[in-house]
Amino acid sequence: MKTTYILSLLFLSVSTFAQQTEIPASYSNIHYDKDNHLYFEENEKKYFATDAETQYSTQRLLGKPTGTSSGVILDFGNLKGSVTYGLIPYGKAPHPLPVYRFTQALIEGKAEINMADAFKYPYDFVGWKENGFLTLGYRVTDNNGMILFDGVVSLSGTGPFEVLPAVYEGPFVSNLTDTSVVIWCKTTLPVQAQVEIDGRIYKDNVPKTHHEWQINSLKSNQKYQYKVTYGLLSQSYHVTTALKKGSRQSFIFGYTSDSRHATGGGERKAYGANAYIMKKIAALAYKENAAFVQFTGDMINGYLSSKEEQHLQYTNWKKSIEPFWHYMPFNVGMGNHEALGYVFEDESGKNKGFIDRFPFETESAETVFAEAFVNPISGLISEDDNKYDPDKKRIDFPPYAENVFYYTYGNTAMVVLNSNYWYAPSLSKETATSGGLHGYIMDNQLDWLRATIQKLENDKDIDHIFITQHTPAFPNGGHSKDDMWYSGDNTKRPWIGGKPVEKGIIERRDEYLDILINESKKTVAILTGDEHNYNWLKLTQEVPIYPADYPSKKLNVSRSIYQINNGAAGAPYYAQEVLPWSKFTQSFSVENALCLFYVNGKRITMKVYNPDTLNLIDELEVK
């Protein structure tokens, strides 16, 4: 649910350089100068944060549509590029997409579309002249041909035309259980929308642009038609509720990660996301009747300092799989590319530091992620009140709401972790600012994991537990210098308030694995990404997992557990490296991949397909 980060103590409001925002005590060496510019200081040198310039935003690319006597004018400011457009056949196709027909160059950032001429008989295949309304899909590209945004505009009339509210994100189904679901969408203009399902109507209290309806009292494993109405227009789809908790009936779910934009042009680089591969992954999962898809991190290019630009990249990712998300949930977790922060530079413009943006309850990467998606909310609040908390009277860490959680389906639980919490990308080389470390599960989150695993272990309805976080415990190609390994350097760890925490990355990795292996009998596998390849590793006592002469206590691997890495959802590939566990790494592939898990009672098998070519990459019984 879209909730505000509500706690008893709050920071000051919006963060700008013109108005100082209280600096969290968890950071160090960060100050404001006399002109309210933020900087960090090290060795008597000052490195200033760059202004959060927004090159593109969703609001700008919605185009400020204005109806005309013959169609509509879209205004994208001073953008240089082109717009491609066509009608969207809502109600005439199960996965309605724009049928693009025309392209025109933007003139001073504007496009004037003559609907009456462009879509007259016989090109009016949606019947807009008879119905008196239509929805147009448009694609904005820049001067270099990069796709910036896929938008929608709805119109009424046959000339003159009037702009209506249009759904530009969704409708989506999320937080699916055996008795409930959340249906949500975003509209271009405020409207008092509603959803009709199971003979009941759920209506907004006031006109708004973010619409979210909690639907309860449904029956398990039942297919329900639903209809979202927004003004004159409506869309109809269906959703099937989850198997009853504890059911041993068979089902399928998908897993993948890492879809940030790639080279190759076209939809492979839809500003921030590889929409080409993500659309194919979603189509394949839907065709194979997956109950849900878990996606854990690096959906976008990210590493931004503008909240508005981050939201645009999230929108582009959501749009790529929207035709299938109408019907089945895509459950998402955070990765390192979801980073949003302050970027500090030296006089030459070289990046010297990057920290999570604050105030945390409105500007952090975690908060913006929660604004963009609908995920369950766990009881885990933040890393405040851990033993390193520098100020017990203030809030000094970002929220965990909607980025750490778990859910169940039938006899299976999925625990979603955030191994890039409070992420400071520069920390592994620059500790002066303090911040979270890539790959590190911090104390409160680790305690929550332990309690959650214990709860699921005691739940007779759960046979299988999957853990997913973005970073592998055992990297194999592309991230051996970080993840939960850092080339075997256990000195790497978070810094809080200018001080390092007690446990290094390898010690923390072992504590994490100890919970999954020695405090759990049901945990089947860890699903990871970050490395842009597919492979799997079965961790046993025989697998070497330490650097030479490692001095600390070593993990007791009392039973086997799988690490299944699938970071192959379209980001540029990483080849395999030589690491201590390499000879135990299986099926390494740099093909794009979707893992499909077939859960049949106590048995689990996995098939891995290339969604682009549909060839079978791998097949495995997970036991």
N, C-alpha and C positions, 0 to 999 in steps of 0.2 A: 504494500500500500504506500501511497505518497504521504509520508509523515514528516513533520518537522523534527529536527533533532532536539527533542524537548528534554531539558535537564534543568536543575534548579539554578545553575549559574551559567550565564551566557556572556559571550564576548560583545563588543560593540558591533554595530550593524555593518553595512556594506564596506568591503575592503577596497579602498582606492588610495592613490598616492597623495591626493588632495586632503584626505581625511584619515588620520592615523587610526589604525586598528590595533588593539592590544596584541602584542607578540606573545604567542604561547610560550610558557616557561619550559616546555619540552625542547625548544630550539636553543641554540647558543650562538653568541657573537653576532646576533642580528639586531640592527638598530634602525632608527630614522635619523636623517640629517635635519638641519634647520629648515629645509624646504620640504620636509615630509617625504623625501625619497628613501626607499628601503634599501639597505645594504648589509652585507656581512663583512666582518673585519678579521683579517688574519695577518700576523706579522706586520702590524701597523699599515697594512694595505686595505683599501676599501674596494669592494666589488658591488656594483649597484644592480638592482633588479630592473630588467627591461619592462617598459610599459606593456600591458596586455592588449596588444593591438589585435583587432578582429578583422581579418581579411575578408572572410565570408561568414555569414550567419544564416540560420534557417529563416529568420524573419525577413532578411533582405531577399532571399531566394524564393520566398513565397510570392514575390512579384507585385505586391500592392495592386491586384487586379481591379480594373475599372471597366464597367460595361459600356458599350457604345451602341450606336444604332445598327451596326453590322456584326458586332462580335465583342472583343475584349482587348484591352491594352494591358500588357505586363510591363512593369517598370522595375528593373534590377539596379537602379542607381547608375553609376558610371561604368558598369561592367562591359568589357569588350569580349564578344564571343557570339554564340548563336543559340537558338532555341529550336528544338524539334518537338512536334506535337501531333496528337491524334486522339480519337475518342476512346473512352474506356467503356466496355460493354458490361456494366454491372447487371447481374441477373441473367446474363446470356452465356456465361462461362463460369466454371467452378473456381477458376483462379484468374479473375479479371485483371488484365494488364493493358496499358495503352497500346493501341494499334497505330503506331507512328506512321504519318503520311507525308508531312511537310517539314521542311527546315528553312529557317530564314535567319539572316544576320541581325544582330542587335544594332539598332541605330541610337546612339547616345544612351545605351543601356536599356532601350525599350523595344518591345515587339508588339505590333498591332496585328491582331489575328482577325481575319474576315471570315466569321463562321458561316454566314449566309452563302458565300461563294465556295468556300473550301469543302463544306460538308453538305452540299445540296444533293438531291437525287442524282445518281444512285449511290452516293457515298455516305448517306445517313443511315448506317446500319443499326443505330440505337433508337431510331424513331423520335428524335428530339423535336421535330416539327409537330408531330402529333401529340407528344407528351407535354411539350412546353418547357422542358428542362433537359440538361445534359451535364456530363462531367468530361472535362478535357484533361488528358495527361500531357505533361510537357517535360522535356529534358534540357537542362541548361549546361552548356559546355563553354569553357574559356577559349581564348584565342589559340591555345595550343592543342585544343581538342580534348582536354581532360573533362570528364563528366563531373560537374559540381553538385548537381541536385536533380532528383526526379520529383516534380511537383504536380499538384492537381488544382484545378479551378472548376467550380460548378456554376452554371448559369441558368437563369430562367428566362422565358420569352422566346420569341422568334425574330426579334428586331423591333424595337431596341431590346438590349439584353441587360439583365440585372445580376450582379454577383451574389451567389448564395454561399453559405458555409459548406466546406468540403472536408472530407476525412483525408488528411495527408499522412497519417500513421495509423495503421490498423484497419479494422478492429482486430485485436489480438486476444488470445486466450492464455491465461497464466494462473499460477498457484492452483493447479488442478489437484483435486482430491477425489475420493470416492463419493463425496456428497456435495461438492462445491467447486466453483470456478470463479475467477475474476475475468471479466471482459472489459477491455479498455481501448481507447483510441484518442487521437488528437485531431482537432478541427482547425481550419484556417481562420475561422471567425467564431466569436462566442455564440453558442446556441444551447438551448435547453433540450438536450438529446435524451434518448431513452433506449433501453433494450427490452425486447420481449422474448421470453423463454419459458417453456413449460406452462404456458397459459397465464404467466404473470408479467407485469410491466414494472420495470425499475427506471425511474425518471429522475433526471437532475433537478435539484431544488432551484437552481438559478442558471442563467446562461453562462457557459464557460468554454474553454478550449481543451482542457484535459478532462476526459470523461472516464470514470472508473466505477464499475458496478460489481459488488460482491454478491454472487448468486449462491444461495444455500438451499438446503432441504431437497437435494437431488438424489436420485437412486444410483447406485454403483453400476459401472460398466454399461451405462445407457447412453444411446445417441440422442442428443437434443438439438433441434433446430433453434437458431436464434436470429433475431432481426434487430439491427441497430438503425434507428430512425433519427435523422438530424434535419429538421426543417422539412422541406419538400421531398428530400431524398432519403433512401434507405438502402441497406445492404443486408443480405441474408446468407448465413453459413451454418455449419453445424459443429458440435463438439461432443466427444464421448468421454464421460466421466471415468475416473480411474477404477481399476479393479478394487474390490473391497480389501481393506487392509488385512493382511494375513492370507489372502487367496493364493493358492499355488497354481492357479491357471496361468498358462504360458502367455508371455508378452515380449515385445521387442522395444529396445530403446537405442538411441544413437549417441555417439560422442565424437567431438572434434574440438579444435581450437586453432587460433592463429590465422585470421583472415584479413589482416591489415593489407592495405593496397600494395600491388606488385607492379612489375614492369609488363609491357606487352600492349598497353593501350586499351581503349574501349572500356568495358565493364570491369576489367581487371584492376582499373584504377578509377573507381568512382569516389573521388575525394575522400580518402581515409579507409576505404574498404575494398576488398576484392569481391565485388558483387557478382561477378561471373561464376566463380567457384561456389560461393555461398548459395546462390540460387540453385545450382546443380545439386549441392549437398541436401538442401531442403527438399527439392523435388524427389531425390532418391529416397530420403527418409520417409517422405509421405507415401511414395509408391510401395515401399516395403512395409507399410502399416505400422511404423514406429509409434509408440504411445507418447513419446516425448524425445527431445534432443537436449542433451547437456552440452553447453559450450562454455569453456573455461578460459577466457582471457585472450587479449590481443585481438579483439574484433576490429579495432581501428588503428590508424597510424599514431594518433595521439601525441603525447609529449608536448602538449600545448600549454599556453598561459592564459588563453581566452576561454571562458566558460561557454560563451555563445558558439564559438567555433567547435568546441568539443561536442556540444549538442548536435551540431550539423553533421559531424562525422558519425555519431551514434544513429542519427536519423537515416543516413545513407546505408548503414549496416542493416537497420531494421527493415528499410524498404526492400533490400535485396531478397529477403526471405518472407516478406509480408504475404504473398499469395498462399503460403502454406501455414503460416502462423495464425491465419484465420481459424484453422482447424485443430492444430496440435501445439502444445507448449514448447517454446525454446527457453530453457532455464539457463541463466548466464552467471558467470563469475568474473572476477577482475584479474587482469594481468598487468604487466609492467607498462604496456603501451596505453593503458587507460590513465597514465600519469597526467596530472594537471597541476601546474605549480608556478612558483616564482623562479625565474631564470636569472642568475647573476652573471655578469660579464666583466671582463677587464677592459682597459682602455682600447684595446684592439678589437673588441667584440668577441673575444674567445670566451666560451662557456666555462665558468669557474665554479658553478654551483647550481643545484636544482633541488627545491624542497616542495613538499605538498602545500598547496595554497591554503591560506587562512583568511578570515575566520572559518574554522572547520565546519561549522553547522550550516554554512551557506556556500562556501567556495571550494571546499576540498574535493579531490578526485573522488572520494567515497560518496560525498553528498551528491555530486553531479551524476554519478553512476546511478544512485538511488532515484534521482529525478527522472532519469531516462528510461528506467525499467520498472517492472513490477515483480518483486521477489518476496518470498516469506521473510518475516522479521523474527529473529531469535531473541533470546533473553540477554544476549551479549551486547553490552552498551558501547564500550570503547576500551582503550588501554589505561584510562584514568584509574587511580587507586591501586595500580600495581606498586611493587616495592621500590620502583625507580621514579615514581611520580614526583616531580620537583615541587609541586604546589597542590596540596590536597584540597585547597579551597577554590581552585579554578579548574576549568575544563581545558586540558592541554593536549588532547588527542582527538582525531577524527572519529566519526561514528562507524560502528560495524553494521548498522541497520541496512539490510538488503544486500550486503556483500559477504556475510558469513551466515549460513543457515543450513538446514537439512529438510528433506522431504521424503515421503515414502510413496511407493507404488506397489500394490500387492504385497509380496513378501520381501521386498527390496527397499533399502534406504540409500539415499545419496546425500553425502555430507560435503558441503561446498565450503572451502576455506579460502582465505585471502593471504597469499604469500607475498603480496606487494602492498601490504597495509602501511599507511603513513610513509609512502615510498619516497626516498630522496635518491634519485638516480645517480647523483655524484658521490654518494657516501662512501662507496668502496675505495675511492681515491682521495676524497676530501671530507674529513670528519669534523671540520671546524663548526659547521652549521648544526650538527646532529641530524637525526632522521632515521627512518626505517630502512632496512637492508633488503635488497632483492633476494627472495627465496626464504626469508626468515619468518617463522611463525612465532609471534610474540607471546609473552607470558599469559595474559588473560585469555587470548585465543586458544592457547595450548590447554589451559585449564578447562575452557568450554568444550574443547574436543574430547578431553578425557571424560567429562561428565556426560557428554552426548553419546559417546561410545558405550559407556556403562549402561545408560538408559536403553540403548538399542540392544545390547547384549541380554538385558533382562526382559526384553519384549518378545514374547513367544510367537508373535505374528511376523517377526522379521527373521529371515534365514540368511540374507546376504546384505553386506554393507560395502558400498563403494565410497572411496574418498577421492575428492578431486580438488586439486589446486594447480595453479598455472605452472609452477616450477618443478621439474623432476628432482627426486632425491638423488638419482644417479643419471646425470646428463650423459649423452652419447654422441652428440654432434652439434656444435655451434655455441654451446653455453658451458663448456667445461671450466671457464674462468669465473663463473658465478653460479647461479642456481643454488643447490644445497651442497656445493663442493668447493668452489673458489680455488681450483687447482690444488686442493688438499690443504688450504690455509685456514686453520681454525681461528686465526686472530680476527677474521671478519665477523662483524656483529653490529647491531644497532647502537647508536649513541643517543642518550637522553639527557638533555640539560647539560651537555658538555662532557658527559661521562659514558664510557662503554658499559654495556650490560655484562653480566657475569659469564654467560654461556656463549661460546663461539658457534659458528654456523654448523660445524660437523657435530658438536655436542648436541645442539638443538635438533639437528636432523635425527640423531639417534634417540633422543627423548620422544620425538614425534613417532618414529618407527616403533619404539618400545610400546607405545599405547596401541598401535594398530596390530602388532604381532603378539605381544605377550600379555596385553590386557584385553585382547579380543580374540574370539574364535570365529567370528562371522565376517570379518573384513576380508574381502576377496582380492581387491585390487586398488591401486592408486592410479587414477586417470590424470595424466599431465599433458603439458604442451610446451610452449616457449621455444623449444627446438623444432624447426620446421622440417619435420620428417616423421615417419611412423616406425616404431619398433616396440618390442616388449622384452622384459627381463623378469625371470622368476628368481626372486631373492631367496637363497637358502644359505646354510652354514658354509657351503663351499665357495660362495661368491666373495672375492676380496673387495672390501669397500673402504679401505683406509690407506692414507699415504704411508710411506716407509717410516718406521720408528715413531708411529703415532703414540704419544705419551699418556693419553687419557683413557678412561674406562671404555671398553668396547661393548657393542650391542650383542646381546644374546639372541640369536635368531632361532627361536624355539620351534617355529613352523614357517612354512613358505608363504610368500605373498607376491603378487604380480605388480610390476610397474608397467603400465601400458601408456606409451607416449604417442599422442597423435596431434602434432602441431602443423598438420598438413592441409589446412583449409584455405590455402591460396597465398600465404606469405612466401617471400623468396626462400628457396630451400637451403638447408645446411647439410653438408656431407658428414660422414662418420669420422670421429676422432678415435685415437688409441687411448684407452683409460683402463684402470685396474680391472673393471668388470666387463671389458669389451668381448671377451670370448664367450661370455654368457648372454650377450645381447643377441636377440633373434629377429629375423625378418626385417632388417633395416631397409627402408625404402624412402625415396624422396618424391614419390608420386603423391598427388593430391589424394586425400583419403577420408573416408567416413567409416568409423567403427560401429557395427551393429551388434548389439548383445541380445542373444536369444535366451531368455530366462524361462525355464520350464521346470517348475518345482524346485528341487535341490540341484538341478543341473544347469550350467551356464555354458553356452558356446558363443564364439565371436567370429563374425565374418567381416573382412575389411575390403571395401570396394573403392576403386577410383571413380569418383562421381562424374568425371569428365569423359572417361572411356567405358565405364561400367565393367571393367575387368576385375576379377577377384584377385586381390593382392595377397591375402592371407586368410587362414582359417585355423581356429584354435579352440580346444575345450579348456575352459578356465577352471582348473581344479587343483 
